[in-house]
Amino acid sequence: RERREKKREEEEEKRRKEGREGEREKKREEERKRGEEKRRKKKGRERGGEREKRERRERRERKREEEKRRKKKGRERGGEREKRERKERRREEEEEKKEERKGERGRDRKEREKRERREKKRERKRREKKERKEDRKEREKRESVCKKKRNRDLSGRGFLFERNRGQIGDG
């Protein structure tokens, strides 16, 4: 008897769902028809200057969007431009140095090379330090997220931090 009742309830539920779906479908269809009718009426209405007005406005909006996109692209390309400018500046500096080198003697050359090596080393150290800092920031960000998740997960079981688990007792 229980099985029969269960079966009957399931069938009723199914029927109810189908009815609801049918109603939804009908509403959607009516909505669509109404929309089409509105559009047809609108087309008939905007014969004179309204259509031109609307087209002008749409053209203006398109133009504005295009302009925005172009500006954005320009911003993205800004990095490329800076890179190129840096390269050119470096090349000019190298040429200047070459000019200076032409008239120098052995000792001067050695001093200059020493100085350049020191400068390169300093530059590399600076770059590495910057990279380490960025890496640390990234790692800390990731770890903080993980910690938050872990704390939340464990707080559901009655303790906040993993190190307290053993002291409280597991369950």
Secondary structure, DSSP 8 states (H G I E B T S, - for coil): -HHHHHHHHHHHHHHHHHHHHHHHHHHHHHHHHHHHHHHHHHHHH--SHHHHHHHHHHHHHHHHHHHHHHHHHHHHHHHHHHHHHHHHHHHHHHHHHHHHHHT--HHHHHHHHHHHHHHHHHHHHHHHHHHHHHHHHHHHHHHHHHHHHHHHHHHTTT-SSGGGHHHH---
